[in-house]
Amino acid sequence: MKQEEERKRGHWGWLYAGVAGMCVAAMQIGVGLLQTDAEYAIALGAAQGLLVCSLTVICSSLMEWLLTPVYREEDEDEGPVHPARSRVQEYEAAFKNLAQSFSGLSPAGDGRESFGGEVLEGGEAVLDMPERMNRIWNTRLMENRAAVAVQLNEMAQIMTDTVEHAWDMRTDEALEEHLKKKLRSMGLTVHAVLVYQQETKRQEVYLTMNTRRRRCVAVKEIAAALSKLMKKSMMPGKDSRAFVGSERITVLFVERTNFEVLYGIEKAVKGEEQISGDNFSLYHCREGQFVAALSDGMGSGIEAYKESERVIDLLEQFLEAGFSKETAARMINSALVVGSDAQVFSTIDITSLDLYTGVCEFLKVGASTTFIRRENWVEQISSTSLPAGVFHKLDPDCTSKKLYDGDMVIMVTDGVMDALPAAHQDSLMKDIILEHDTGNPGELASYIINRVKQYHGPSPADDMTVLVMGIVKY
């Protein structure tokens, strides 16, 4: 009976997936027939329909596993291999195989390009208009397939990383007993303790608790008690509640960071434009990780603003979900390549600071130079990569630097550097940064904008944004 039910569920899953895939394919073919040749419209629609159908089946199986975990007998014979881990590995392989199938497809069906037209003596083809349109759409189809393949490979890696992260979670019975005794004297009831140890050996503690007799206890008091028990300085996680009441809640406690960040931003809008095409983001991505991001949209005005805003919004969502900076940049690039018929370019400039170690990581995709002001000298970090949205394959520039108490990171967009004389941009910017001896990031950002305007005039030729971060040791 159980096997019969599972078989029925599987049949329904395939039915739903098939319907979804056919609907997407029909819509894509309908739109494509209005724009290009029927052959290529059908090919593009079929490819997208296959993708939707495959993802529906895979995600359906994944959700079924999450809701109803299954233990297989063969795992018991082979050793302590959890069946859930094995199942996720199977999903990872399925995503990678699907990605390989998309990247291996060719428009002509044999792995070679096939175009019509008259061939000249030098080997160059003279294409008439229909063939030229076919070639354009054929190239577009190949780029879309490659972008989809990149996304599927990234999804496979994300699934593996997520499960491996979950396997590091563990309970600490001894700590739980000590905490229950200690916090009981503070009027608290501890229902669960979960300790997670990261690769860096730093610990995070999740406490599920509530108070008795309708009283409130400050979370900072609980952090102090936890610090004594664990013999390391602990503090509440970001966005934690300030007090614990009679309602049962879960509060995260993390090891106290060694550094904090101060920051300041200054912007200038191009000419007669009403809005800047640059966008930025400053936030604590994860516990102990501070992220600053800049994006310069193509051109200026409202259209450039929308492009860079989209990049920043996607970046925040990916990083908040736990994706790495490299994965987030590649996913955004794929979205820009596939998501629009027109070419849309935007730079991506990410600075990620570890507040425990002071190590700062830089990722640049077509972004302008970043500067680090040390005690009495300035270091620069340049990029040679192209902006996001140019090619389906992204090759970002990545580097890391160790920062110390009092160091400052200065991020700028192209408009700032282009306002300086072309032959001396880097050296002039270093001199400007060292001219104003201040520890206030906001003052330094304002000073840089005003000094740069002296070289080009009060009306900027392009949008300018200066973002300054200062690192301070506790």
C-alpha positions as CSV (number, residue, x, y, z in Angstrom):
1,M,0.0,0.0,0.0
2,K,2.8,2.4,0.9
3,Q,4.6,1.7,-2.3
4,E,1.4,2.3,-4.3
5,E,0.9,5.7,-2.6
6,E,4.5,6.7,-3.4
7,R,4.0,5.6,-7.0
8,K,0.8,7.7,-7.3
9,R,2.6,10.7,-5.8
10,G,5.4,10.3,-8.3
11,H,2.9,10.1,-11.2
12,W,1.2,13.3,-10.0
13,G,4.5,15.1,-9.6
14,W,5.5,14.2,-13.2
15,L,2.1,15.4,-14.4
16,Y,2.4,18.8,-12.7
17,A,6.0,19.2,-14.0
18,G,4.9,18.3,-17.5
19,V,2.0,20.8,-17.4
20,A,4.3,23.6,-16.1
21,G,6.9,22.8,-18.7
22,M,4.4,22.8,-21.6
23,C,2.8,26.1,-20.5
24,V,6.2,27.8,-20.3
25,A,7.2,26.3,-23.7
26,A,3.9,27.4,-25.3
27,M,4.3,31.0,-24.0
28,Q,7.9,31.2,-25.2
29,I,7.1,29.8,-28.6
30,G,4.2,32.2,-29.0
31,V,6.3,35.2,-28.1
32,G,9.2,34.0,-30.3
33,L,7.1,33.5,-33.4
34,L,6.3,37.2,-33.3
35,Q,10.0,38.1,-33.3
36,T,12.0,35.5,-35.2
37,D,12.0,32.4,-37.3
38,A,9.7,29.5,-36.2
39,E,12.5,27.0,-36.0
40,Y,14.5,28.9,-33.4
41,A,11.4,30.0,-31.5
42,I,10.4,26.4,-31.1
43,A,14.0,25.4,-30.0
44,L,14.1,28.1,-27.4
45,G,10.7,27.4,-26.1
46,A,11.4,23.6,-25.9
47,A,14.7,24.3,-24.0
48,Q,12.9,26.5,-21.4
49,G,10.0,24.1,-21.1
50,L,12.5,21.2,-20.4
51,L,14.2,23.3,-17.7
52,V,11.0,24.1,-15.9
53,C,9.8,20.5,-16.1
54,S,13.2,19.2,-14.7
55,L,13.4,21.7,-11.9
56,T,9.8,21.0,-10.9
57,V,10.5,17.3,-10.5
58,I,13.8,17.8,-8.7
59,C,12.4,20.5,-6.3
60,S,9.3,18.4,-5.7
61,S,11.5,15.4,-4.6
62,L,13.7,17.7,-2.5
63,M,10.6,19.1,-0.6
64,E,9.3,15.6,-0.1
65,W,12.6,14.6,1.4
66,L,12.6,17.7,3.7
67,L,9.1,17.0,5.0
68,T,9.3,13.1,5.2
69,P,12.8,11.9,5.9
70,V,13.4,8.3,4.8
71,Y,16.0,5.8,6.1
72,R,17.1,3.1,3.7
73,E,18.2,-0.4,4.7
74,E,21.2,-0.5,2.5
75,D,22.8,2.4,4.4
76,E,22.8,0.3,7.6
77,D,24.9,-2.4,5.9
78,E,27.4,0.0,4.5
79,G,28.1,2.0,7.6
80,P,26.9,5.1,9.3
81,V,26.1,7.1,6.1
82,H,23.0,9.1,6.7
83,P,20.5,8.5,3.9
84,A,19.7,12.2,3.7
85,R,23.3,13.1,2.9
86,S,23.2,10.4,0.2
87,R,20.0,11.8,-1.2
88,V,21.3,15.3,-1.5
89,Q,24.4,14.0,-3.3
90,E,22.1,12.4,-5.8
91,Y,20.3,15.7,-6.3
92,E,23.6,17.4,-6.7
93,A,24.6,14.9,-9.4
94,A,21.2,15.5,-11.1
95,F,21.7,19.2,-11.3
96,K,25.2,18.8,-12.7
97,N,24.0,16.4,-15.3
98,L,21.2,18.7,-16.3
99,A,23.7,21.6,-16.5
100,Q,25.9,19.5,-18.7
101,S,23.0,18.6,-21.0
102,F,22.2,22.3,-21.4
103,S,25.7,23.4,-22.1
104,G,26.2,20.5,-24.5
105,L,23.2,21.3,-26.7
106,S,24.0,22.9,-30.1
107,P,21.5,24.9,-32.2
108,A,22.3,22.9,-35.4
109,G,22.0,19.6,-33.5
110,D,25.5,18.3,-34.3
111,G,27.7,20.6,-32.3
112,R,28.6,22.8,-35.2
113,E,27.3,26.2,-36.4
114,S,25.2,26.1,-39.5
115,F,24.4,29.3,-41.4
116,G,23.3,30.0,-44.9
117,G,24.6,32.8,-47.3
118,E,27.0,33.3,-50.1
119,V,30.7,32.5,-49.4
120,L,33.4,34.7,-50.8
121,E,36.9,33.8,-51.8
122,G,38.4,34.9,-48.4
123,G,36.0,32.5,-46.6
124,E,33.7,35.2,-45.3
125,A,29.9,34.7,-45.7
126,V,27.6,37.4,-46.9
127,L,24.3,36.8,-45.1
128,D,20.9,38.0,-46.2
129,M,18.6,39.5,-43.6
130,P,16.7,36.3,-42.6
131,E,19.9,34.4,-42.2
132,R,21.5,37.3,-40.2
133,M,18.5,37.3,-37.9
134,N,18.7,33.5,-37.5
135,R,22.4,33.9,-36.6
136,I,21.6,36.5,-34.0
137,W,18.9,34.5,-32.4
138,N,21.0,31.3,-32.6
139,T,23.8,33.1,-30.7
140,R,21.3,34.4,-28.1
141,L,20.0,30.8,-27.6
142,M,23.5,29.5,-27.0
143,E,24.2,32.2,-24.5
144,N,20.9,31.5,-22.6
145,R,21.8,27.8,-22.5
146,A,25.2,28.5,-21.1
147,A,23.8,30.9,-18.5
148,V,21.2,28.2,-17.4
149,A,24.0,25.7,-17.1
150,V,26.0,28.0,-14.9
151,Q,22.9,28.5,-12.6
152,L,22.3,24.8,-12.3
153,N,25.9,24.1,-11.4
154,E,25.8,26.9,-8.7
155,M,22.5,25.4,-7.3
156,A,24.2,22.0,-7.0
157,Q,27.1,23.5,-5.0
158,I,24.7,25.5,-2.8
159,M,22.7,22.3,-1.9
160,T,25.9,20.5,-0.9
161,D,27.2,23.5,1.2
162,T,23.9,23.8,3.0
163,V,23.7,20.2,4.0
164,E,27.3,20.1,5.1
165,H,26.6,23.2,7.2
166,A,23.7,21.5,8.9
167,W,25.8,18.4,9.7
168,D,28.1,20.6,11.9
169,M,25.2,21.4,14.3
170,R,25.3,19.6,17.6
171,T,23.9,19.7,21.1
172,D,26.0,20.2,24.2
173,E,24.4,18.3,27.0
174,A,26.9,19.5,29.6
175,L,26.6,23.1,28.7
176,E,22.8,22.7,28.6
177,E,22.7,21.5,32.1
178,H,25.0,24.2,33.4
179,L,22.9,26.8,31.6
180,K,19.6,25.5,33.0
181,K,20.9,25.7,36.5
182,K,22.4,29.1,36.1
183,L,19.5,30.7,34.2
184,R,16.9,29.2,36.5
185,S,18.3,31.4,39.3
186,M,17.6,34.4,36.9
187,G,14.0,33.4,36.5
188,L,14.4,31.7,33.1
189,T,13.4,28.3,31.8
190,V,15.8,26.9,29.1
191,H,14.0,24.4,26.8
192,A,16.8,23.8,24.3
193,V,20.5,24.5,23.7
194,L,22.1,24.2,20.3
195,V,25.9,24.9,19.8
196,Y,27.3,25.4,16.4
197,Q,31.1,25.4,15.9
198,Q,32.3,27.0,12.7
199,E,35.4,26.1,10.7
200,T,37.2,28.9,12.4
201,K,36.4,27.2,15.8
202,R,34.2,30.1,16.8
203,Q,31.0,29.0,18.5
204,E,27.4,30.2,18.2
205,V,24.8,29.2,20.8
206,Y,21.0,29.1,20.2
207,L,19.0,29.2,23.4
208,T,15.2,28.5,23.4
209,M,13.8,29.9,26.6
210,N,11.2,32.0,28.4
211,T,10.7,33.6,31.8
212,R,8.5,32.6,34.7
213,R,6.0,34.7,36.6
214,R,5.6,37.2,33.8
215,R,9.0,38.9,34.4
216,C,11.5,40.1,31.8
217,V,15.2,39.5,31.7
218,A,17.7,41.5,29.6
219,V,19.4,39.5,26.8
220,K,22.7,41.2,27.8
221,E,22.5,39.7,31.3
222,I,22.1,36.3,29.7
223,A,25.1,36.9,27.4
224,A,27.2,37.8,30.5
225,A,26.1,34.6,32.3
226,L,26.9,32.6,29.1
227,S,30.3,34.3,28.9
228,K,31.3,33.1,32.4
229,L,30.1,29.5,31.7
230,M,31.9,29.2,28.3
231,K,35.0,31.2,29.4
232,K,34.8,33.5,26.3
233,S,33.2,36.8,25.6
234,M,29.7,36.3,24.1
235,M,27.1,38.8,22.9
236,P,23.6,38.7,21.4
237,G,23.4,38.2,17.6
238,K,22.3,40.9,15.3
239,D,18.6,41.7,15.3
240,S,18.1,39.9,18.6
241,R,15.4,40.9,21.1
242,A,16.5,43.1,23.9
243,F,14.5,41.2,26.5
244,V,13.1,37.7,27.1
245,G,9.6,37.5,28.5
246,S,7.0,34.8,29.1
247,E,6.8,33.9,25.4
248,R,9.1,31.1,24.4
249,I,11.7,32.4,21.9
250,T,15.1,31.4,20.5
251,V,18.0,33.8,20.8
252,L,21.3,33.6,19.1
253,F,24.6,34.3,21.0
254,V,27.9,34.7,19.2
255,E,31.5,35.4,20.3
256,R,32.2,39.1,20.6
257,T,34.0,40.6,17.6
258,N,37.4,42.3,17.8
259,F,36.6,45.2,15.5
260,E,33.7,47.5,14.6
261,V,33.1,49.5,11.5
262,L,32.4,53.2,11.0
263,Y,31.3,54.5,7.6
264,G,30.4,57.5,5.5
265,I,29.0,58.1,2.0
266,E,29.1,61.1,-0.3
267,K,27.5,61.4,-3.7
268,A,27.3,63.8,-6.6
269,V,24.8,63.6,-9.6
270,K,25.8,64.1,-13.2
271,G,25.0,67.4,-14.8
272,E,21.3,68.1,-15.0
273,E,20.2,64.6,-13.9
274,Q,17.8,64.3,-11.0
275,I,19.0,61.0,-9.7
276,S,22.3,59.1,-9.5
277,G,22.9,55.9,-11.5
278,D,25.0,54.6,-8.6
279,N,23.7,52.4,-5.8
280,F,25.3,51.1,-2.6
281,S,24.7,48.8,0.3
282,L,26.1,48.7,3.8
283,Y,25.0,46.0,6.2
284,H,26.0,43.1,8.5
285,C,25.7,40.1,6.2
286,R,26.3,37.4,8.8
287,E,27.5,37.4,12.4
288,G,31.0,39.0,12.3
289,Q,30.8,39.9,8.6
290,F,30.3,43.4,7.4
291,V,29.7,44.0,3.7
292,A,29.9,47.1,1.6
293,A,28.8,47.0,-2.1
294,L,28.8,49.5,-4.9
295,S,27.2,49.2,-8.3
296,D,27.5,51.7,-11.2
297,G,24.7,51.3,-13.8
298,M,25.4,51.9,-17.5
299,G,24.9,55.5,-18.4
300,S,23.2,57.9,-16.0
301,G,19.7,58.9,-14.8
302,I,16.7,56.8,-13.9
303,E,17.6,53.8,-16.2
304,A,21.1,53.5,-14.8
305,Y,19.6,53.8,-11.3
306,K,17.2,50.9,-11.9
307,E,20.0,48.7,-13.3
308,S,22.3,49.3,-10.4
309,E,19.4,49.0,-7.9
310,R,18.5,45.6,-9.3
311,V,22.1,44.4,-8.9
312,I,22.3,45.6,-5.3
313,D,18.9,44.1,-4.4
314,L,19.9,40.7,-5.8
315,L,23.3,40.8,-4.1
316,E,21.7,41.5,-0.7
317,Q,19.2,38.6,-1.2
318,F,21.9,36.1,-2.2
319,L,24.3,37.1,0.5
320,E,21.6,37.0,3.2
321,A,20.6,33.6,2.0
322,G,24.2,32.4,2.7
323,F,25.6,32.3,-0.8
324,S,29.3,33.2,-1.3
325,K,30.3,36.5,-3.0
326,E,31.5,34.6,-6.0
327,T,28.3,32.6,-6.4
328,A,26.2,35.7,-5.9
329,A,28.1,37.6,-8.6
330,R,27.8,34.8,-11.1
331,M,24.0,34.4,-10.5
332,I,23.5,38.2,-10.9
333,N,25.6,38.1,-14.1
334,S,23.4,35.2,-15.5
335,A,20.2,37.2,-14.6
336,L,21.5,40.2,-16.5
337,V,22.5,38.1,-19.5
338,V,19.3,36.1,-19.8
339,G,16.8,38.6,-18.4
340,S,16.8,41.2,-21.1
341,D,17.0,41.3,-24.9
342,A,19.0,44.6,-24.7
343,Q,22.5,44.5,-23.3
344,V,22.5,45.7,-19.7
345,F,25.8,46.3,-18.0
346,S,26.5,47.1,-14.3
347,T,29.6,47.0,-12.2
348,I,29.8,45.0,-9.0
349,D,32.2,46.1,-6.3
350,I,32.1,44.1,-3.0
351,T,34.2,44.6,0.1
352,S,33.6,42.0,2.9
353,L,35.3,42.6,6.3
354,D,35.7,39.8,8.9
355,L,35.2,41.7,12.2
356,Y,37.0,38.9,14.1
357,T,40.2,38.8,12.2
358,G,40.3,42.1,10.3
359,V,40.8,40.3,7.0
360,C,39.1,42.2,4.2
361,E,38.1,40.5,0.9
362,F,37.5,42.4,-2.3
363,L,35.5,41.2,-5.3
364,K,35.4,43.4,-8.4
365,V,33.5,43.0,-11.6
366,G,34.3,45.9,-13.9
367,A,34.6,48.1,-10.9
368,S,36.8,51.1,-10.2
369,T,40.0,51.1,-8.1
370,T,39.6,50.7,-4.3
371,F,42.1,52.4,-1.9
372,I,43.2,51.4,1.6
373,R,44.6,54.2,3.8
374,R,47.1,52.9,6.3
375,E,48.9,55.0,8.9
376,N,50.8,57.2,6.5
377,W,50.5,55.5,3.0
378,V,47.8,54.4,0.6
379,E,47.5,51.0,-1.1
380,Q,45.4,50.5,-4.2
381,I,43.3,47.5,-5.5
382,S,42.5,47.6,-9.2
383,S,40.4,45.5,-11.5
384,T,40.7,44.5,-15.2
385,S,37.4,42.5,-15.5
386,L,34.4,43.5,-17.6
387,P,31.1,44.6,-16.1
388,A,28.4,42.1,-15.3
389,G,26.0,41.3,-18.2
390,V,28.6,41.4,-21.0
391,F,29.3,37.6,-21.2
392,H,27.6,34.6,-19.7
393,K,30.8,33.5,-18.1
394,L,32.1,35.8,-15.3
395,D,35.7,36.2,-14.3
396,P,35.8,38.5,-11.2
397,D,38.9,39.9,-9.7
398,C,39.3,38.7,-6.1
399,T,41.9,39.6,-3.5
400,S,42.2,39.9,0.3
401,K,44.1,42.2,2.7
402,K,44.7,42.3,6.4
403,L,43.4,45.5,8.0
404,Y,44.4,47.0,11.4
405,D,43.0,49.5,13.9
406,G,42.6,52.9,12.3
407,D,42.8,51.7,8.6
408,M,40.3,53.0,6.1
409,V,38.9,51.5,2.9
410,I,37.8,54.0,0.2
411,M,35.5,52.7,-2.5
412,V,34.7,54.9,-5.5
413,T,32.8,54.7,-8.8
414,D,34.2,55.4,-12.3
415,G,32.9,59.0,-12.2
416,V,35.3,59.9,-9.4
417,M,38.4,58.6,-11.1
418,D,37.4,59.9,-14.6
419,A,37.1,63.4,-13.2
420,L,40.9,63.4,-12.6
421,P,43.6,63.8,-15.3
422,A,43.8,60.4,-17.1
423,A,47.6,60.0,-16.8
424,H,47.7,60.6,-13.0
425,Q,44.4,59.3,-11.6
426,D,45.8,56.8,-9.1
427,S,48.6,59.0,-7.8
428,L,46.3,62.1,-7.5
429,M,43.7,60.1,-5.6
430,K,46.3,58.8,-3.2
431,D,47.5,62.3,-2.5
432,I,43.9,63.5,-1.9
433,I,43.3,60.7,0.5
434,L,46.4,61.5,2.5
435,E,45.8,65.3,2.5
436,H,42.9,65.1,5.0
437,D,44.1,63.6,8.2
438,T,40.9,62.5,9.8
439,G,39.5,59.4,11.5
440,N,35.9,60.3,10.5
441,P,34.8,58.4,7.4
442,G,32.0,60.8,6.6
443,E,34.4,63.8,6.6
444,L,36.9,62.0,4.4
445,A,34.2,61.0,1.8
446,S,33.0,64.6,1.6
447,Y,36.5,66.0,1.3
448,I,37.3,63.6,-1.6
449,I,34.2,64.6,-3.6
450,N,35.0,68.3,-3.1
451,R,38.6,68.0,-4.1
452,V,37.8,65.9,-7.2
453,K,35.3,68.6,-8.3
454,Q,38.2,71.1,-8.3
455,Y,39.7,69.2,-11.2
456,H,36.6,69.1,-13.4
457,G,34.2,71.8,-12.1
458,P,31.1,71.9,-9.9
459,S,29.0,70.0,-12.5
460,P,30.2,66.4,-12.7
461,A,30.4,64.7,-16.1
462,D,29.3,61.4,-14.5
463,D,27.7,60.2,-11.3
464,M,30.2,60.1,-8.4
465,T,30.0,58.1,-5.2
466,V,32.6,57.8,-2.5
467,L,32.1,55.2,0.3
468,V,34.6,55.2,3.2
469,M,34.8,52.6,5.9
470,G,37.0,52.8,9.0
471,I,37.9,49.8,11.1
472,V,38.2,50.4,14.9
473,K,39.4,47.8,17.5
474,Y,37.3,47.3,20.6
